[in-house]
């Protein structure tokens, strides 16, 4: 029996997200082993969004987490996670929701990021008005060009954050998701170049603070490049892995732990079949192929709509309506967010379901 087969497959409606518990646990252990000091591991939970998976991480000794939404932060707080970084600048109502989290979950230390003086001042004013404080990191743009301030321009912002009431300046955040070179040596060189500016900025800030600051950096592709820097590393996709990273960064030890299950719903002609894996069931932001089928590796996508994925095959006669296909998404993170619940597979048997609780934009707060 292949590792991905499920003995009681007839009990699972499709399309479905399958989580392979043993493989999730192994991926977590790989990450802990790679970093050596578990205190420097701050996984990003935007991939899994699931309390049970985060509890598995906590069981492995992980106490620090990173997230992108208030719901993800609250999920972690509900688990009594010790340290939660909202790696997203809180603007407008999000700042009020972050304040509510700080007030309702005092056992968790929350922090957030900012990249400009205006937002920093607004955060300060909000927390001062409510007689509390929030830890804040500077969000740096080291080449991703999505958010953040360039390190060369960030010292005045650091000085402002150090001076503002209601804020405890904590350090620097640098996400380098643009570095995905397949060759690890090239990835390391580019990471070193980008990170040199972070080191230079940190040194200048530490002359003001007279104490070390926290640096949180990296994602799954650059995780190996930051292991010797003694900084907090924040991979996210590693916990499930996907087809994209498996082939982009083959040096990393992680294996597929999340698959999508689909069924053949129609035999169109001698070379074409249709499945129930539409846009609503697998991340559709990438060009074809968006999923690779482990038990039909030569099946090639022809078209996709909301509820259908049409595949070209060599011989459709080997398929029957109702056949199951196990697919590895090219991008697992947004795929997870398409499902309310996931089917948990253990020892090749579906044993329970886990709610993707932080898929929702709001839990309580």
C-alpha positions, -999 to 999 in steps of 0.1 A, spaced: 0 0 0 13 34 -9 19 59 20 -9 81 7 -36 55 3 -65 55 28 -80 22 38 -115 36 45 -115 59 15 -152 53 9 -160 72 41 -144 104 27 -165 128 5 -146 146 -22 -130 170 -27 -112 168 6 -80 180 23 -61 151 38 -35 156 65 -11 127 72 -3 129 109 29 110 110 44 131 82 34 163 99 51 152 130 82 142 110 84 176 93 82 193 127 110 172 140 131 179 109 127 216 115 137 213 152 167 192 143 178 217 116 178 247 139 192 228 169 181 256 194 143 253 194 141 287 211 152 302 177 123 285 158 92 307 152 70 288 127 46 308 106 11 292 111 -4 308 80 0 275 62 -17 252 86 -43 275 104 -51 245 126 -50 243 164 -41 206 165 -11 211 143 1 241 164 -4 219 195 19 193 179 45 220 174 42 231 210 46 194 220 80 195 202 91 223 224 82 253 202 70 283 221 72 312 196 50 316 166 44 340 137 11 346 120 -6 369 94 -41 374 107 -59 383 139 -77 349 138 -44 330 135 -31 350 165 -62 342 185 -60 305 176 -25 305 191 -36 325 222 -64 300 228 -37 273 229 -18 295 255 11 300 232 37 321 250 49 344 222 29 354 191 42 378 164 16 393 140 38 398 110 14 422 95 11 459 101 -22 465 120 -41 493 102 -75 506 111 -98 481 129 -70 455 130 -52 476 155 -83 476 177 -86 438 174 -49 434 183 -55 455 214 -85 432 223 -62 402 220 -37 417 243 -64 425 268 -82 391 266 -52 368 265 -27 381 291 -8 348 292 5 354 256 30 380 247 19 396 214 40 417 190 34 432 156 53 450 129 53 485 114 72 502 86 63 539 90 61 566 116 24 573 111 13 538 119 38 535 147 24 566 163 -12 554 158 -4 521 176 13 540 204 -17 563 209 -41 534 209 -22 514 235 -14 544 257 -52 553 257 -59 518 270 -31 517 296 -12 488 281 17 481 258 26 461 227 59 448 214 67 462 180 93 451 154 103 471 123 92 454 91 121 455 66 121 453 29 151 432 19 141 427 -17 106 412 -15 91 446 -24 58 438 -9 59 457 24 85 471 48 110 498 49 145 495 34 171 488 61 191 519 50 161 541 58 150 524 90 172 539 118 150 570 124 120 547 127 138 526 153 147 557 172 110 567 171 98 533 183 123 534 212 109 567 223 72 561 219 50 553 250 28 523 248 54 505 226 82 482 236 106 481 207 116 445 201 136 443 170 136 436 132 115 415 109 128 405 75 109 382 51 129 372 21 103 351 2 117 362 -32 148 340 -27 139 306 -41 170 295 -60 171 258 -65 209 258 -59 215 262 -21 248 279 -26 232 306 -48 203 309 -23 229 313 5 248 340 -14 217 360 -21 205 356 15 239 367 28 238 398 6 203 408 17 209 401 53 241 421 55 220 453 56 199 438 84 231 431 104 244 466 98 211 482 110 209 459 140 244 470 151 234 507 149 202 501 169 221 482 196 244 511 202 212 530 212 195 502 232 227 489 248 213 454 245 207 428 218 175 431 197 154 403 183 157 395 146 130 374 129 138 363 94 132 339 65 106 316 53 107 279 43 130 284 12 156 305 31 153 286 64 187 267 58 205 300 49 197 315 83 205 286 106 240 299 116 230 335 123 215 329 158 183 347 148 147 335 150 137 316 118 101 315 107 94 288 81 57 280 75 51 257 45 76 231 59 49 216 81 29 203 51 53 210 22 40 211 -14 50 203 -50 64 238 -56 89 238 -28 97 201 -31 111 209 -66 123 244 -60 144 237 -29 151 199 -30 179 203 -4 154 206 24 143 174 42 105 179 43 80 156 27 44 160 15 21 158 45 -11 173 30 -29 161 -1 -62 169 -19 -85 140 -26 -106 141 -58 -128 117 -77 -134 111 -113 -169 123 -120 -171 118 -158 -153 101 -187 -154 127 -214 -137 107 -242 -109 82 -248 -83 107 -236 -102 130 -213 -116 126 -178 -132 151 -154 -127 154 -116 -144 174 -88 -113 194 -80 -123 229 -91 -110 264 -83 -128 262 -50 -107 231 -40 -71 238 -48 -51 271 -50 -57 285 -85 -32 315 -86 -5 295 -104 -7 285 -141 -12 248 -149 -4 224 -134 -18 234 -100 -18 199 -86 2 167 -94 -15 134 -89 6 107 -71 -15 78 -85 -19 94 -120 14 112 -126 8 116 -164 -26 132 -161 -23 167 -175 -48 196 -168 -69 208 -198 -92 232 -181 -105 241 -146 -137 258 -135 -153 263 -101 -162 227 -95 -143 208 -122 -108 199 -132 -106 183 -167 -75 161 -173 -59 147 -204 -48 111 -200 -32 85 -223 -61 61 -220 -93 70 -202 -105 33 -202 -83 26 -172 -103 50 -152 -139 46 -139 -163 71 -125 -157 72 -88 -120 65 -89 -100 85 -64 -70 106 -72 -45 118 -46 -30 152 -55 -1 173 -42 -9 210 -46 17 232 -61 9 257 -34 -5 243 -2 -10 274 19 -40 289 0 -53 254 -7 -57 248 31 -78 280 34 -103 266 10 -114 239 34 -134 242 66 -122 209 79 -94 184 71 -95 146 72 -67 133 94 -50 101 82 -30 79 106 -16 45 97 -33 47 63 -67 52 79 -89 83 82 -94 87 120 -109 121 126 -113 156 112 -96 188 123 -113 222 119 -92 248 100 -102 272 127 -81 302 115 -94 299 80 -121 322 92 -113 359 94 -127 360 129 -129 335 157 -140 357 187 -121 389 186 
